[in-house]
Amino acid sequence: MRLLRFSAWRLLSIGPVLVGVVTFTFLLVRILPGDPVGTLLGPNSNAQDRIDLTARLGLDQPIYVQFFHFVSDLFHGNFGKSLQTGRPVIEELGEVFPATIELIVISLFIALIIGVTLGLTSALREKKPSDKFIRLTSIVGNSMPEFWIGLILILIFYGWLGIVPAPSGRLDTGITVANISGMEFVDSILTFNKPAFISSGRHLFLPVLTIIFVISAPITRSIRASALEVIASDSFITAKAHGLGGWSLIRKYLVRNSLIALPTLSAIIFGFMLGSIILVETVFGWQGFGQWALKGLSLRDYPVIQLTVMTVAFFYTIAYFIADVVHSIIDPRITI
């Protein structure tokens, strides 16, 4: 009952956040510098062409009228059409978003396993050589930008060793897979397509490795700090003094209490990666959400920019909601 009440309360709090995001998004794209009409028509357009296109896009109307139409369209599931392609932006999002989610979810899952393992190991072996090595690696991972790591990995694994395909696309030429989820690695598993499974896995290897190297560092540091606090706590010391040791002590006291902050940290990392994935996608030629958003921003494509911001905000909010619910399960002290 406590969990249901807590979940319902958190769901209700999402509404005002999304309303604020919608309003902020609408105002933001209209105060950004640039001229979408001029971008669409090019430098050789005349004044009448500009007037006609401005009227057709509704940009000649007062700002409050544009906002009313914008909100009304959202309630009807109409997110607008791209100014560049003329296609509904929700369809374009459906084509590019699965590729990005596949990249982020796989990377985050593996990074959580690595980060938790290294963090606990580092805390249990504090001030020993293994602890110092793990801390040094975490500092390096925190300090290097993902695009630089990606370029170094390309140089090593593609340029020198030649064991991975060129950083372009998600499948090798001539290999296809049935489109079920839009995530080609997942679809290859669902359809038992071995060539597509191998090809998509090889293309995923470097971008996933890049993201893992970046996000496992803060996870490791956070888990290590939490684990050291638990080790120094009275409950842990008392349990150890009463003869509880080995795996039982680690599992019942150290692991559970050290993971309390992990759901929130995971939500933060997920939202961060969703907003900054453009760097990784650009380096590896990964045609996903980040590339699509960058193109829309550079061309002042209002519907694309608006849907980009709302998508990131929506998934950020959902990630935090899930993190809060999991946090309340791990730590019963959490209340409304």
ZATIBA-46159 format. One record per residue (C-alpha): residue number from 1; residue in three letters; chain; x, z, y. Coordinates in nm, 3 decimals. Layout:
+-----+------+-------+---------+---------+---------+
:  nr : rest : kette :    east :      up :   north :
+-----+------+-------+---------+---------+---------+
: NUM :  ALA :     A :       X :       Z :       Y :
...
+-----+------+-------+---------+---------+---------+
//
This chain:
+-----+------+-------+---------+---------+---------+
:  nr : rest : kette :    east :      up :   north :
+-----+------+-------+---------+---------+---------+
:   1 :  MET :     A :   0.000 :   0.000 :   0.000 :
:   2 :  ARG :     A :   0.284 :   0.085 :   0.237 :
:   3 :  LEU :     A :   0.447 :  -0.251 :   0.167 :
:   4 :  LEU :     A :   0.124 :  -0.444 :   0.225 :
:   5 :  ARG :     A :   0.060 :  -0.263 :   0.553 :
:   6 :  PHE :     A :   0.417 :  -0.324 :   0.666 :
:   7 :  SER :     A :   0.401 :  -0.694 :   0.571 :
:   8 :  ALA :     A :   0.068 :  -0.743 :   0.750 :
:   9 :  TRP :     A :   0.205 :  -0.583 :   1.064 :
:  10 :  ARG :     A :   0.512 :  -0.802 :   1.061 :
:  11 :  LEU :     A :   0.300 :  -1.113 :   1.010 :
:  12 :  LEU :     A :   0.084 :  -1.024 :   1.309 :
:  13 :  SER :     A :   0.395 :  -0.987 :   1.524 :
:  14 :  ILE :     A :   0.497 :  -1.346 :   1.444 :
:  15 :  GLY :     A :   0.205 :  -1.491 :   1.643 :
:  16 :  PRO :     A :   0.320 :  -1.386 :   1.994 :
:  17 :  VAL :     A :   0.673 :  -1.498 :   1.911 :
:  18 :  LEU :     A :   0.558 :  -1.848 :   1.817 :
:  19 :  VAL :     A :   0.337 :  -1.872 :   2.128 :
:  20 :  GLY :     A :   0.639 :  -1.786 :   2.341 :
:  21 :  VAL :     A :   0.850 :  -2.042 :   2.157 :
:  22 :  VAL :     A :   0.594 :  -2.318 :   2.209 :
:  23 :  THR :     A :   0.572 :  -2.246 :   2.582 :
:  24 :  PHE :     A :   0.948 :  -2.216 :   2.624 :
:  25 :  THR :     A :   1.008 :  -2.538 :   2.428 :
:  26 :  PHE :     A :   0.767 :  -2.737 :   2.641 :
:  27 :  LEU :     A :   0.922 :  -2.617 :   2.967 :
:  28 :  LEU :     A :   1.278 :  -2.649 :   2.842 :
:  29 :  VAL :     A :   1.268 :  -3.017 :   2.753 :
:  30 :  ARG :     A :   1.119 :  -3.103 :   3.091 :
:  31 :  ILE :     A :   1.385 :  -2.930 :   3.298 :
:  32 :  LEU :     A :   1.677 :  -3.075 :   3.102 :
:  33 :  PRO :     A :   1.879 :  -3.329 :   3.302 :
:  34 :  GLY :     A :   1.828 :  -3.693 :   3.216 :
:  35 :  ASP :     A :   1.563 :  -3.963 :   3.229 :
:  36 :  PRO :     A :   1.383 :  -4.051 :   2.902 :
:  37 :  VAL :     A :   1.209 :  -4.348 :   3.065 :
:  38 :  GLY :     A :   1.537 :  -4.493 :   3.186 :
:  39 :  THR :     A :   1.695 :  -4.434 :   2.847 :
:  40 :  LEU :     A :   1.416 :  -4.622 :   2.672 :
:  41 :  LEU :     A :   1.402 :  -4.917 :   2.911 :
:  42 :  GLY :     A :   1.773 :  -4.957 :   2.977 :
:  43 :  PRO :     A :   1.955 :  -5.043 :   3.299 :
:  44 :  ASN :     A :   1.785 :  -5.382 :   3.348 :
:  45 :  SER :     A :   1.431 :  -5.249 :   3.383 :
:  46 :  ASN :     A :   1.231 :  -5.292 :   3.703 :
:  47 :  ALA :     A :   1.017 :  -5.043 :   3.893 :
:  48 :  GLN :     A :   0.686 :  -5.165 :   3.745 :
:  49 :  ASP :     A :   0.816 :  -5.126 :   3.391 :
:  50 :  ARG :     A :   0.914 :  -4.769 :   3.470 :
:  51 :  ILE :     A :   0.574 :  -4.693 :   3.618 :
:  52 :  ASP :     A :   0.391 :  -4.841 :   3.320 :
:  53 :  LEU :     A :   0.600 :  -4.656 :   3.060 :
:  54 :  THR :     A :   0.579 :  -4.327 :   3.250 :
:  55 :  ALA :     A :   0.199 :  -4.356 :   3.252 :
:  56 :  ARG :     A :   0.188 :  -4.452 :   2.884 :
:  57 :  LEU :     A :   0.395 :  -4.146 :   2.790 :
:  58 :  GLY :     A :   0.180 :  -3.921 :   3.008 :
:  59 :  LEU :     A :   0.476 :  -3.812 :   3.218 :
:  60 :  ASP :     A :   0.298 :  -3.899 :   3.541 :
:  61 :  GLN :     A :   0.045 :  -3.620 :   3.491 :
:  62 :  PRO :     A :   0.080 :  -3.268 :   3.637 :
:  63 :  ILE :     A :   0.286 :  -3.030 :   3.424 :
:  64 :  TYR :     A :  -0.014 :  -2.810 :   3.336 :
:  65 :  VAL :     A :  -0.209 :  -3.114 :   3.212 :
:  66 :  GLN :     A :   0.086 :  -3.219 :   2.996 :
:  67 :  PHE :     A :   0.105 :  -2.865 :   2.856 :
:  68 :  PHE :     A :  -0.267 :  -2.862 :   2.775 :
:  69 :  HIS :     A :  -0.239 :  -3.190 :   2.585 :
:  70 :  PHE :     A :   0.074 :  -3.064 :   2.411 :
:  71 :  VAL :     A :  -0.094 :  -2.745 :   2.285 :
:  72 :  SER :     A :  -0.413 :  -2.931 :   2.194 :
:  73 :  ASP :     A :  -0.215 :  -3.180 :   1.984 :
:  74 :  LEU :     A :  -0.032 :  -2.894 :   1.808 :
:  75 :  PHE :     A :  -0.362 :  -2.737 :   1.703 :
:  76 :  HIS :     A :  -0.462 :  -3.071 :   1.552 :
:  77 :  GLY :     A :  -0.131 :  -3.106 :   1.367 :
:  78 :  ASN :     A :  -0.011 :  -3.383 :   1.597 :
:  79 :  PHE :     A :   0.350 :  -3.325 :   1.698 :
:  80 :  GLY :     A :   0.380 :  -3.658 :   1.872 :
:  81 :  LYS :     A :   0.567 :  -3.980 :   1.804 :
:  82 :  SER :     A :   0.934 :  -4.041 :   1.859 :
:  83 :  LEU :     A :   1.003 :  -4.224 :   2.184 :
:  84 :  GLN :     A :   1.273 :  -4.423 :   2.006 :
:  85 :  THR :     A :   1.115 :  -4.521 :   1.676 :
:  86 :  GLY :     A :   0.743 :  -4.485 :   1.752 :
:  87 :  ARG :     A :   0.698 :  -4.295 :   1.422 :
:  88 :  PRO :     A :   0.535 :  -3.950 :   1.396 :
:  89 :  VAL :     A :   0.815 :  -3.695 :   1.433 :
:  90 :  ILE :     A :   0.669 :  -3.478 :   1.158 :
:  91 :  GLU :     A :   0.725 :  -3.765 :   0.913 :
:  92 :  GLU :     A :   1.084 :  -3.807 :   1.029 :
:  93 :  LEU :     A :   1.139 :  -3.433 :   0.996 :
:  94 :  GLY :     A :   1.005 :  -3.442 :   0.642 :
:  95 :  GLU :     A :   1.266 :  -3.704 :   0.555 :
:  96 :  VAL :     A :   1.573 :  -3.528 :   0.698 :
:  97 :  PHE :     A :   1.492 :  -3.158 :   0.666 :
:  98 :  PRO :     A :   1.517 :  -3.126 :   0.284 :
:  99 :  ALA :     A :   1.877 :  -3.251 :   0.295 :
: 100 :  THR :     A :   1.972 :  -2.974 :   0.535 :
: 101 :  ILE :     A :   1.780 :  -2.703 :   0.351 :
: 102 :  GLU :     A :   1.949 :  -2.805 :   0.026 :
: 103 :  LEU :     A :   2.289 :  -2.771 :   0.192 :
: 104 :  ILE :     A :   2.217 :  -2.435 :   0.355 :
: 105 :  VAL :     A :   2.036 :  -2.265 :   0.065 :
: 106 :  ILE :     A :   2.298 :  -2.357 :  -0.196 :
: 107 :  SER :     A :   2.580 :  -2.250 :   0.037 :
: 108 :  LEU :     A :   2.411 :  -1.924 :   0.133 :
: 109 :  PHE :     A :   2.332 :  -1.833 :  -0.228 :
: 110 :  ILE :     A :   2.692 :  -1.880 :  -0.341 :
: 111 :  ALA :     A :   2.831 :  -1.714 :  -0.027 :
: 112 :  LEU :     A :   2.616 :  -1.405 :  -0.087 :
: 113 :  ILE :     A :   2.753 :  -1.366 :  -0.438 :
: 114 :  ILE :     A :   3.111 :  -1.412 :  -0.318 :
: 115 :  GLY :     A :   3.070 :  -1.195 :  -0.007 :
: 116 :  VAL :     A :   2.907 :  -0.903 :  -0.189 :
: 117 :  THR :     A :   3.165 :  -0.913 :  -0.469 :
: 118 :  LEU :     A :   3.462 :  -0.929 :  -0.234 :
: 119 :  GLY :     A :   3.317 :  -0.669 :   0.003 :
: 120 :  LEU :     A :   3.259 :  -0.413 :  -0.272 :
: 121 :  THR :     A :   3.597 :  -0.486 :  -0.430 :
: 122 :  SER :     A :   3.771 :  -0.444 :  -0.095 :
: 123 :  ALA :     A :   3.599 :  -0.111 :  -0.028 :
: 124 :  LEU :     A :   3.674 :   0.028 :  -0.374 :
: 125 :  ARG :     A :   4.041 :  -0.069 :  -0.337 :
: 126 :  GLU :     A :   4.082 :   0.034 :   0.027 :
: 127 :  LYS :     A :   4.434 :  -0.003 :   0.170 :
: 128 :  LYS :     A :   4.562 :  -0.165 :  -0.149 :
: 129 :  PRO :     A :   4.711 :  -0.519 :  -0.154 :
: 130 :  SER :     A :   4.385 :  -0.674 :  -0.276 :
: 131 :  ASP :     A :   4.195 :  -0.508 :   0.010 :
: 132 :  LYS :     A :   4.446 :  -0.634 :   0.266 :
: 133 :  PHE :     A :   4.429 :  -0.986 :   0.124 :
: 134 :  ILE :     A :   4.048 :  -0.993 :   0.131 :
: 135 :  ARG :     A :   4.041 :  -0.861 :   0.488 :
: 136 :  LEU :     A :   4.296 :  -1.121 :   0.599 :
: 137 :  THR :     A :   4.096 :  -1.399 :   0.436 :
: 138 :  SER :     A :   3.779 :  -1.276 :   0.608 :
: 139 :  ILE :     A :   3.951 :  -1.275 :   0.946 :
: 140 :  VAL :     A :   4.072 :  -1.631 :   0.892 :
: 141 :  GLY :     A :   3.723 :  -1.740 :   0.786 :
: 142 :  ASN :     A :   3.571 :  -1.581 :   1.096 :
: 143 :  SER :     A :   3.821 :  -1.736 :   1.334 :
: 144 :  MET :     A :   3.821 :  -2.100 :   1.222 :
: 145 :  PRO :     A :   3.540 :  -2.338 :   1.326 :
: 146 :  GLU :     A :   3.353 :  -2.512 :   1.047 :
: 147 :  PHE :     A :   3.433 :  -2.865 :   1.165 :
: 148 :  TRP :     A :   3.808 :  -2.793 :   1.148 :
: 149 :  ILE :     A :   3.776 :  -2.642 :   0.800 :
: 150 :  GLY :     A :   3.575 :  -2.947 :   0.693 :
: 151 :  LEU :     A :   3.841 :  -3.187 :   0.818 :
: 152 :  ILE :     A :   4.116 :  -2.994 :   0.637 :
: 153 :  LEU :     A :   3.916 :  -2.996 :   0.312 :
: 154 :  ILE :     A :   3.857 :  -3.371 :   0.345 :
: 155 :  LEU :     A :   4.229 :  -3.424 :   0.396 :
: 156 :  ILE :     A :   4.315 :  -3.218 :   0.087 :
: 157 :  PHE :     A :   4.043 :  -3.309 :  -0.164 :
: 158 :  TYR :     A :   3.975 :  -3.670 :  -0.057 :
: 159 :  GLY :     A :   4.289 :  -3.783 :   0.120 :
: 160 :  TRP :     A :   4.557 :  -3.621 :  -0.098 :
: 161 :  LEU :     A :   4.394 :  -3.539 :  -0.432 :
: 162 :  GLY :     A :   4.125 :  -3.808 :  -0.434 :
: 163 :  ILE :     A :   3.891 :  -3.601 :  -0.653 :
: 164 :  VAL :     A :   3.582 :  -3.620 :  -0.432 :
: 165 :  PRO :     A :   3.394 :  -3.920 :  -0.286 :
: 166 :  ALA :     A :   3.428 :  -4.033 :   0.074 :
: 167 :  PRO :     A :   3.249 :  -3.801 :   0.319 :
: 168 :  SER :     A :   2.956 :  -4.033 :   0.376 :
: 169 :  GLY :     A :   2.603 :  -4.004 :   0.241 :
: 170 :  ARG :     A :   2.458 :  -3.795 :  -0.041 :
: 171 :  LEU :     A :   2.483 :  -4.032 :  -0.339 :
: 172 :  ASP :     A :   2.727 :  -4.295 :  -0.457 :
: 173 :  THR :     A :   2.633 :  -4.661 :  -0.405 :
: 174 :  GLY :     A :   2.413 :  -4.793 :  -0.684 :
: 175 :  ILE :     A :   2.282 :  -4.452 :  -0.794 :
: 176 :  THR :     A :   1.921 :  -4.359 :  -0.724 :
: 177 :  VAL :     A :   1.699 :  -4.064 :  -0.799 :
: 178 :  ALA :     A :   1.322 :  -4.016 :  -0.785 :
: 179 :  ASN :     A :   1.219 :  -3.853 :  -0.456 :
: 180 :  ILE :     A :   1.028 :  -3.537 :  -0.548 :
: 181 :  SER :     A :   1.149 :  -3.269 :  -0.308 :
: 182 :  GLY :     A :   1.377 :  -3.475 :  -0.084 :
: 183 :  MET :     A :   1.670 :  -3.267 :  -0.211 :
: 184 :  GLU :     A :   1.864 :  -3.511 :  -0.424 :
: 185 :  PHE :     A :   2.062 :  -3.252 :  -0.620 :
: 186 :  VAL :     A :   1.741 :  -3.066 :  -0.707 :
: 187 :  ASP :     A :   1.556 :  -3.390 :  -0.784 :
: 188 :  SER :     A :   1.833 :  -3.498 :  -1.021 :
: 189 :  ILE :     A :   1.781 :  -3.174 :  -1.214 :
: 190 :  LEU :     A :   1.403 :  -3.208 :  -1.219 :
: 191 :  THR :     A :   1.423 :  -3.566 :  -1.347 :
: 192 :  PHE :     A :   1.715 :  -3.505 :  -1.587 :
: 193 :  ASN :     A :   1.910 :  -3.776 :  -1.407 :
: 194 :  LYS :     A :   2.269 :  -3.707 :  -1.512 :
: 195 :  PRO :     A :   2.442 :  -3.978 :  -1.300 :
: 196 :  ALA :     A :   2.255 :  -3.862 :  -0.988 :
: 197 :  PHE :     A :   2.330 :  -3.497 :  -1.074 :
: 198 :  ILE :     A :   2.702 :  -3.562 :  -1.094 :
: 199 :  SER :     A :   2.708 :  -3.787 :  -0.787 :
: 200 :  SER :     A :   2.503 :  -3.555 :  -0.565 :
: 201 :  GLY :     A :   2.703 :  -3.254 :  -0.684 :
: 202 :  ARG :     A :   3.031 :  -3.425 :  -0.593 :
: 203 :  HIS :     A :   2.896 :  -3.514 :  -0.248 :
: 204 :  LEU :     A :   2.773 :  -3.157 :  -0.199 :
: 205 :  PHE :     A :   3.103 :  -3.000 :  -0.298 :
: 206 :  LEU :     A :   3.298 :  -3.026 :   0.029 :
: 207 :  PRO :     A :   3.020 :  -2.948 :   0.280 :
: 208 :  VAL :     A :   2.905 :  -2.653 :   0.065 :
: 209 :  LEU :     A :   3.263 :  -2.528 :   0.034 :
: 210 :  THR :     A :   3.305 :  -2.555 :   0.411 :
: 211 :  ILE :     A :   2.992 :  -2.351 :   0.482 :
: 212 :  ILE :     A :   3.079 :  -2.094 :   0.214 :
: 213 :  PHE :     A :   3.420 :  -2.037 :   0.369 :
: 214 :  VAL :     A :   3.263 :  -1.976 :   0.710 :
: 215 :  ILE :     A :   2.965 :  -1.755 :   0.619 :
: 216 :  SER :     A :   3.113 :  -1.554 :   0.332 :
: 217 :  ALA :     A :   3.360 :  -1.396 :   0.578 :
: 218 :  PRO :     A :   3.102 :  -1.198 :   0.783 :
: 219 :  ILE :     A :   2.915 :  -1.107 :   0.464 :
: 220 :  THR :     A :   3.234 :  -0.967 :   0.311 :
: 221 :  ARG :     A :   3.320 :  -0.768 :   0.624 :
: 222 :  SER :     A :   2.967 :  -0.629 :   0.655 :
: 223 :  ILE :     A :   2.943 :  -0.525 :   0.289 :
: 224 :  ARG :     A :   3.288 :  -0.366 :   0.302 :
: 225 :  ALA :     A :   3.197 :  -0.160 :   0.609 :
: 226 :  SER :     A :   2.867 :  -0.048 :   0.451 :
: 227 :  ALA :     A :   3.038 :   0.036 :   0.120 :
: 228 :  LEU :     A :   3.304 :   0.247 :   0.295 :
: 229 :  GLU :     A :   3.029 :   0.444 :   0.471 :
: 230 :  VAL :     A :   2.858 :   0.506 :   0.138 :
: 231 :  ILE :     A :   3.184 :   0.614 :  -0.028 :
: 232 :  ALA :     A :   3.240 :   0.865 :   0.253 :
: 233 :  SER :     A :   2.882 :   0.996 :   0.240 :
: 234 :  ASP :     A :   2.791 :   1.341 :   0.106 :
: 235 :  SER :     A :   2.559 :   1.200 :  -0.162 :
: 236 :  PHE :     A :   2.832 :   0.979 :  -0.311 :
: 237 :  ILE :     A :   3.090 :   1.256 :  -0.304 :
: 238 :  THR :     A :   2.845 :   1.501 :  -0.463 :
: 239 :  ALA :     A :   2.748 :   1.258 :  -0.738 :
: 240 :  LYS :     A :   3.115 :   1.196 :  -0.813 :
: 241 :  ALA :     A :   3.185 :   1.573 :  -0.817 :
: 242 :  HIS :     A :   2.908 :   1.623 :  -1.074 :
: 243 :  GLY :     A :   3.086 :   1.393 :  -1.316 :
: 244 :  LEU :     A :   2.901 :   1.069 :  -1.250 :
: 245 :  GLY :     A :   3.154 :   0.789 :  -1.254 :
: 246 :  GLY :     A :   3.230 :   0.435 :  -1.355 :
: 247 :  TRP :     A :   2.965 :   0.166 :  -1.340 :
: 248 :  SER :     A :   2.680 :   0.419 :  -1.316 :
: 249 :  LEU :     A :   2.817 :   0.561 :  -0.991 :
: 250 :  ILE :     A :   2.879 :   0.215 :  -0.848 :
: 251 :  ARG :     A :   2.540 :   0.073 :  -0.949 :
: 252 :  LYS :     A :   2.318 :   0.370 :  -0.859 :
: 253 :  TYR :     A :   2.487 :   0.479 :  -0.539 :
: 254 :  LEU :     A :   2.733 :   0.228 :  -0.403 :
: 255 :  VAL :     A :   2.571 :  -0.112 :  -0.463 :
: 256 :  ARG :     A :   2.213 :  -0.024 :  -0.368 :
: 257 :  ASN :     A :   2.306 :   0.162 :  -0.048 :
: 258 :  SER :     A :   2.565 :  -0.095 :   0.055 :
: 259 :  LEU :     A :   2.314 :  -0.381 :   0.035 :
: 260 :  ILE :     A :   2.060 :  -0.229 :   0.275 :
: 261 :  ALA :     A :   2.179 :  -0.443 :   0.569 :
: 262 :  LEU :     A :   2.224 :  -0.758 :   0.360 :
: 263 :  PRO :     A :   1.869 :  -0.904 :   0.404 :
: 264 :  THR :     A :   1.893 :  -0.890 :   0.784 :
: 265 :  LEU :     A :   2.244 :  -1.033 :   0.779 :
: 266 :  SER :     A :   2.127 :  -1.316 :   0.551 :
: 267 :  ALA :     A :   1.842 :  -1.398 :   0.791 :
: 268 :  ILE :     A :   2.083 :  -1.409 :   1.084 :
: 269 :  ILE :     A :   2.323 :  -1.638 :   0.896 :
: 270 :  PHE :     A :   2.039 :  -1.865 :   0.779 :
: 271 :  GLY :     A :   1.912 :  -1.910 :   1.134 :
: 272 :  PHE :     A :   2.263 :  -1.960 :   1.268 :
: 273 :  MET :     A :   2.339 :  -2.228 :   1.010 :
: 274 :  LEU :     A :   2.009 :  -2.407 :   1.073 :
: 275 :  GLY :     A :   2.093 :  -2.431 :   1.442 :
: 276 :  SER :     A :   2.461 :  -2.520 :   1.404 :
: 277 :  ILE :     A :   2.456 :  -2.738 :   1.092 :
: 278 :  ILE :     A :   2.512 :  -3.043 :   1.312 :
: 279 :  LEU :     A :   2.890 :  -2.987 :   1.304 :
: 280 :  VAL :     A :   2.908 :  -2.994 :   0.924 :
: 281 :  GLU :     A :   2.665 :  -3.285 :   0.896 :
: 282 :  THR :     A :   2.866 :  -3.488 :   1.147 :
: 283 :  VAL :     A :   3.198 :  -3.428 :   0.971 :
: 284 :  PHE :     A :   3.060 :  -3.523 :   0.629 :
: 285 :  GLY :     A :   2.818 :  -3.796 :   0.736 :
: 286 :  TRP :     A :   2.528 :  -3.591 :   0.601 :
: 287 :  GLN :     A :   2.206 :  -3.747 :   0.731 :
: 288 :  GLY :     A :   2.004 :  -3.433 :   0.780 :
: 289 :  PHE :     A :   1.817 :  -3.225 :   1.034 :
: 290 :  GLY :     A :   2.118 :  -3.163 :   1.258 :
: 291 :  GLN :     A :   2.204 :  -3.531 :   1.299 :
: 292 :  TRP :     A :   1.841 :  -3.614 :   1.369 :
: 293 :  ALA :     A :   1.815 :  -3.338 :   1.630 :
: 294 :  LEU :     A :   2.138 :  -3.440 :   1.803 :
: 295 :  LYS :     A :   2.023 :  -3.801 :   1.832 :
: 296 :  GLY :     A :   1.690 :  -3.690 :   1.980 :
: 297 :  LEU :     A :   1.864 :  -3.463 :   2.229 :
: 298 :  SER :     A :   2.110 :  -3.730 :   2.341 :
: 299 :  LEU :     A :   1.827 :  -3.978 :   2.399 :
: 300 :  ARG :     A :   1.593 :  -3.725 :   2.565 :
: 301 :  ASP :     A :   1.333 :  -3.787 :   2.295 :
: 302 :  TYR :     A :   1.080 :  -3.518 :   2.398 :
: 303 :  PRO :     A :   0.880 :  -3.497 :   2.073 :
: 304 :  VAL :     A :   1.197 :  -3.477 :   1.862 :
: 305 :  ILE :     A :   1.350 :  -3.204 :   2.082 :
: 306 :  GLN :     A :   1.028 :  -3.004 :   2.085 :
: 307 :  LEU :     A :   0.985 :  -3.017 :   1.709 :
: 308 :  THR :     A :   1.353 :  -2.933 :   1.657 :
: 309 :  VAL :     A :   1.332 :  -2.614 :   1.862 :
: 310 :  MET :     A :   1.000 :  -2.510 :   1.706 :
: 311 :  THR :     A :   1.131 :  -2.575 :   1.354 :
: 312 :  VAL :     A :   1.441 :  -2.363 :   1.407 :
: 313 :  ALA :     A :   1.236 :  -2.085 :   1.568 :
: 314 :  PHE :     A :   0.972 :  -2.095 :   1.292 :
: 315 :  PHE :     A :   1.223 :  -2.069 :   1.008 :
: 316 :  TYR :     A :   1.422 :  -1.807 :   1.195 :
: 317 :  THR :     A :   1.103 :  -1.600 :   1.228 :
: 318 :  ILE :     A :   1.008 :  -1.647 :   0.863 :
: 319 :  ALA :     A :   1.361 :  -1.556 :   0.753 :
: 320 :  TYR :     A :   1.344 :  -1.235 :   0.954 :
: 321 :  PHE :     A :   1.001 :  -1.156 :   0.810 :
: 322 :  ILE :     A :   1.130 :  -1.195 :   0.454 :
: 323 :  ALA :     A :   1.438 :  -0.988 :   0.544 :
: 324 :  ASP :     A :   1.222 :  -0.707 :   0.684 :
: 325 :  VAL :     A :   1.004 :  -0.701 :   0.372 :
: 326 :  VAL :     A :   1.305 :  -0.697 :   0.138 :
: 327 :  HIS :     A :   1.468 :  -0.432 :   0.357 :
: 328 :  SER :     A :   1.159 :  -0.212 :   0.328 :
: 329 :  ILE :     A :   1.171 :  -0.248 :  -0.052 :
: 330 :  ILE :     A :   1.540 :  -0.156 :  -0.071 :
: 331 :  ASP :     A :   1.509 :   0.130 :   0.177 :
: 332 :  PRO :     A :   1.176 :   0.324 :   0.144 :
: 333 :  ARG :     A :   1.255 :   0.505 :   0.470 :
: 334 :  ILE :     A :   1.154 :   0.193 :   0.664 :
: 335 :  THR :     A :   0.812 :   0.240 :   0.823 :
: 336 :  ILE :     A :   0.593 :   0.057 :   1.071 :
+-----+------+-------+---------+---------+---------+
//
